[in-house]
Amino acid sequence: MKEVKIGFIGCGGNANGHMNQLSGIEGARIVAVCDVQAERAQSAAEKHNADPYTAHQDLLERDDLEAVYLSLPVFVHGQPELDVIARGLPFLVEKPVAINIDIAREIEAAVKKAGLITCVGYQLRYLGSTRITQQILTDKTINMVVGKYWCGSGLGSPDGWLRQMNKSGGQLVEQATHTIDMMRNLAGEVESVYAMQANRVLKEIDCPDSNSVALQFSNGAIGSLTAAWAYARDWSNANVLDILYEQELLNWNPSRVSVHEDGEWVDKTESGPTIDEVFVNAIRSGDASPILSPYSDAVKTLEISLAANLSAQEKRLVEISSL
């Protein structure tokens, strides 16, 4: 089996998750890791028998890399991706892909020109519950989609980048992007949004702690999304969708899809590949078709998040095409 040598730019929590997954994939080998915090890079390097770096430009000078992972805070995206593209290397980048649409479109254009394999970390697309839901909805008329992402991520130190609007874009950009992406994936493209935001509890930060978004889908379906950052009880209300189709209802979350059959609610699920398996196999084979969220597709999800923020700020409906 052809070995795929991989470098990492960013060694934080999400990156460690990917590294651990890769360590169990035959033929995948992490050879270099980079983080601006030297101790973090050193720790990852020791764990995975890789070479540590503190500047991604130095990592990219290696001639043995075949793919790169970028796991960075939202506001850092831009130059690292462009540098990877200049090296002609396929890459997997964590969501969301940028803090603003100009950066995302610059990277998108560079990817297209270079003809590179890309993958964005919308791992929920690969789940068995997602695949089953897609099968159920095939050729069905979707009436309405209701999504929610309620959690306590806004709690804690107000000094962290996540809780600064100009660095994270707030919950709709940084976190509920997963729910928005699944709404797109299961119900179709979004045409316009109208959003309202409030800061009711977390007065010490400038990010909204409550978001309500109405969505108009291009196929005629309508939807709504609520996202809350001050719900500390549990995570059971994060990444949940209710989909009304024709005269039926299904409830989706990452672990299962619940549907009504023969007068009873039935939970269904099945196994699916990890996003890391899909990406490594695509690099090895040169076939990108199993990748469900390439860079250009992920830009469409970002557009919805940014349009919702703009709508709330300007108190008006925003057409996605106007961005």
C-alpha positions, 0 to 999 in steps of 0.5 A: 500500500502506497504510504502517504506522508502528511504534514500538519499546520496547527497542533490544537485539539481538532488537529490532535483528533485527526492525528489520532485517526491517522495513526490508525490508518494503514499507510498514513504517516505524519512526518511533520507538525507545526504550531506557533506554540513550540511546546505544542508542536514538540508534544505532537511530534514526540507522540507521532514520531514527526519533526516539529516546526514553529513556522509553516513556511519551514515545514513546507520546504520539505520535499517529502510531503504529499498532503497537508492538514490545516487546523487553525483559528478562523482568523488565521486562515489565508496565507497558510492555505495560499502557501500550501497551494503554491507548493502544489500540495493537496490539503484538508482544512478545518471549518470554517474556511475563513473569517470573511468571504474575500479570503475564502474566494481568493483561496478558492480561485487558487485551488481551482487554478492549481487543480488540487484535491481539497477537503474541508472538515465537515465530517458529519457528511460521512456519517451513517445517519446522514447517508440514511437520511439522504436515502429517505429524502430521495425524490421527496418534497421537503417542506421545512427544516428546523435546526439548532445548536445550543451549547455553553461554548460562549462561557469561560474567559472572555479573552479567548479568540473564540469569544471575540467577534472579529476573530471567530465571527461568532457562533454562526461562523465558527460553530453552528457552521456544522448545522448550517452545512447539514441543512444545505447537505440534506435540504439544498442550497440556500437563497436568502436569510433573515437573522436576529441576534441578541446578547442576553447573558454573556454581557462580557463578550461582543459575540451574540449569545442567541441567534435566530435565522430564517432561511429560504431554500432555492427549491422552495423549502423554508427553514429556521436555525437557532444557535445559543452559546449560554446553554451549559447543561449538556450537548444534546441540543447541538447539531439537531435537525427536524425535517418535515417532508411531504406529510412526514417528519424525521429527526436527525442528529450525528448518532442516528436518524429517527423516523416514523414507521408502522405507527412507531418511532424507529432509530436508524444508524449505520457505520461510515468512513471517517473523513481522514480515511476518505481524504487519505484514500483520495490522495493515494488514488488521485480520485477526489469524488468520495470527498463530500465537501471540497473547498469550493463547496465549503465556501457556500456554507460560509456564505450563509453564516456571513449573510446571517451575521450581516442580516442581523447587523443591518436588520434586513433580508440578505440574498446569498448571491449579493455577497 
